[in-house]
Structures are given as C-alpha cells and as structure tokens.
Amino acid sequence: MKKSTATVTWVTYRNIGTCLQAYALQRAIKDLGFDNMVIDDASVIASFPRKRFSPLRLLRSIPFLAPSRSAFKKCRRQTEYELEDFKRKYMSIDSGWKSREDLSSRYEVFVAGSDQIWSPTSHFDDFYYLGFTDRPKIAYAPSFGTSLYPDSMVPLVRPYLDKFSRLSVREARGAEILKEKFDMDAQVTADPTILLDRGRWDILTQEKSPYERPYALCYFLTYNKAYISFAREYCHERGLDMKVVVTSHDFVRRGFDEVVTGPQGFLNFLKHADMVFTDSFHGTIFSLIFERQFIPFRRFRDDSPLSQNSRMENLLSRTGLADRFMDEASLPMRFVPVEFGRVRQEISRMREESLKYLSDSLNSI
C-alpha cells in the first residue's frame, strides 16, 4: 500500500509560478510511488488580517477614475478561471479538511513544500511550518524569500524547525540563514518545477505556436519602463511581435499586445517564443527548461529588505549565466545567444540531486 503524503504550500494565491511549483512537487512525489494531496490553504489565507480601509484604494476601484484597474479586474478573472481549471484538471487537492486536528490524522507524512512559505515578511502562521501535526515531516525547498532574516523571528520559528526529520531549502542563502540563525544544516534543492524534465512539461503544451508570426514574450511581475523600452526596441530591430503577459493593472491599456492567461497557457506561450524578457524566477526557470533565448532582469534593488534577487542569482550562477542578470544600468546591451549545452547538463544535475533528496527523505520515514 502506498504511503500517504500531504504537501503544504501556497496553492490559493493567484500566481502562475506558485501554481506550477505546487503541481510539479506533487507530480514528482507521485512519480516516486507515494500518494499525495496538496492541502488547500484557502481557509488559512482567509484568516489573515485584512488590509485596513484606505480612501485611496476605494478611489482606485471606481472604474471611471481608474480605467486600467477596472480593465485589469476582467483580466484577473480570466487568469483566476484558468488557474482553477488547471488545478481541477491536473492536481489532487484536499479541500475537505475540517480542522487542523482532522488534517493531522489524514496523512502519514507531511511535506512543507516550496515557494516563499517561510518568508519573514509574510504573515506568520505555523500551518506552513507543519505546526498542526506530530506526524513525520520533511521540508522540500521552502524559501525565506529574503537575504536578511530578522533575529526576532528565530525564537518563534525554531520550535517548528526542530521537529523536521529532513530539511532542505531552495536557495544557498537560505541554507546560510539556517546555519547562522538556527545552527541547522540543510541541503539546497531545486525549485519543484525543475524536478520534471522538458518532456513532462511538453505534455501540457501544444505542438503548434499560438501565433503565426515570430514573437517575444514579456513576463514581468513589476512594471519597469526601461525594461519595456529595451524589449520594444529589441523586437523592432528583429521584426518580432511583442506579447506582454498581463500581471497587474500597470500592463493594461498601454498599447501592448496583451496576453491574458493561466498556467497552461503561460507554458505554451513561453515554449514557442523566439525571445523571453522576464523579471520572474519561474519565467527564468521555464526559459531554461524549454531552452528559449531570454534576458532575466532584476526586479528588486539589492539593498531592499524585500529583495528576492538571491534566488535568481543562485539559479543563474549554477547554470553559468550569472553575467546575464540585467538591471537598468546594464541597458542598452548587446545580446549574445545562450548556449544551452552547459545549462542542460546543470539542470539535469540539479534534478537528479533534488529527486534523490526527496526520495531518500520520503523512504527513510
């Protein structure tokens, strides 16, 4: 009989990368011969403190005062529909648990999954540290999401980390934080999306390009005028259409050829792009997996307490592409195509090492 496992990660947030990493970790665990359910965290998210009333936020919600925000709401509804459709079709999610005690009794092993579930800047809830159960628990590539970890969080978090049988984190900086702050050792493992090879992702895409003409895909999580201008000039010089994924109201009604999509569509648009411009971690990962020419941009200032640059730096460094991480000061730049031979070997090595950690951890309990 297969051992029953449950993964706790972000699965409610309306984010394509978040959804795809949850899918990939579940798929990898099942491929290793275990039953797995991803725990629906909607009720946990709903319990978080709501944002205070803001007159400015109210004004921004009035259509004629903020037309781009009103238009974005329609785009967001489409993306949300596709996110939910993807989860219904391809994921096994436990939405029926009644209490944390009930949840604890349902599974033999619990996995604290990936993404920034251990970020000190997020609302703290011991749910993401598997504090609701005394059953065996392992961590697969959760992220602190920052290079700076506050000392005030250490006594709050330590009792939960002490109860993990196996610890891993997604970034080298995360392993350093565990050693420096908690005196704990952890293996650095790859983002779950790397656990599945290109063939597994190809299954979710179409063979034919969604467009007749060659195009570049812009997948930015933060609007940056300099990055957009560079992408537009690059496309103009090479005769590429420029497609821009709508991720916020900043990308609506600016004259872009807008792309509104969910996880599956995102994979398809990226797979067939002639060029990818992105400030997204998962945009970068899938550019590597599908071997698309791409330019990764810094989304944060390095001195920002909210900076998430370390995960991009870690990934690009491992794949020999650290010098391609661009910021505004780097522009304009001369683009040199990526040679994917070394990248392919390193991604394969990361996959092999991380699958071994996951397999050893699950089989040792």
C-alpha angles and dihedrals in degrees: 000000000000117000111247116235134178129202122214113200139121108295102145100061115101096242128123096212092048091053095047094050091051090049092048096050092049091048091050093049091049091048088056089059103262131121110240139185126184109225114237105236096187094113091049092051090046091057093059116107112272122236114267119256111276124189089205091054089049092052091049090056093059106099100219092047095047109023094167091056091049091050090047091056088063090050091048092052089055092048091048091051091052092046092053091044090053092051092048093050103039111020137067107221127180106220095153102078113122103195140358090258089053090049093051092056095051101070140041098215132025127206123201097215133208137282123072095309091135096049112140089213093061124082106278118242123161088219089086090051090052090246091153095072143050091200118115112289137188133184121229113193102315113170134221087208093216142068092221117067117189117234089222090070096055100081090043095052103032097079090058096045090050090066097058117108092204130017130201132159134198101237135044088233089057090056089049091052092051090051097043099042104027104020088234129137121226135175118236108235131183126262107271092248088069091057089076118065124227092267091060091052092044088065089067094051138065126251094227124069115250090231133049094219125061112261146181119231120219113201108175125160091194126041112241118175094204093053093047092048091051092049091049092051092046091053093046093053093050100037095246125148112237117228118188122199110223107234099153141005089270090075096051125097096003095117094264124142090247124215116201111187150135133230099295095044091047091056091049095047092048096044092057098040119116089211136011125206112190147156090190125109092216091041086059094045094052091046086058095044094048091037095234121164105251147165118218117208131200110252097187138041109251092234093053115111086220094053115137094179093115094075091053092045091050093050095044092045092052092050094047094249101107092121091060095066100112134198133177092276089057093061134137096036139171109244117226115191117248116250102219099196095091091036091055092050094048094046088051090050092049090049093050094048093046095046089051091053091048094046094045091047095050095042095048093061 
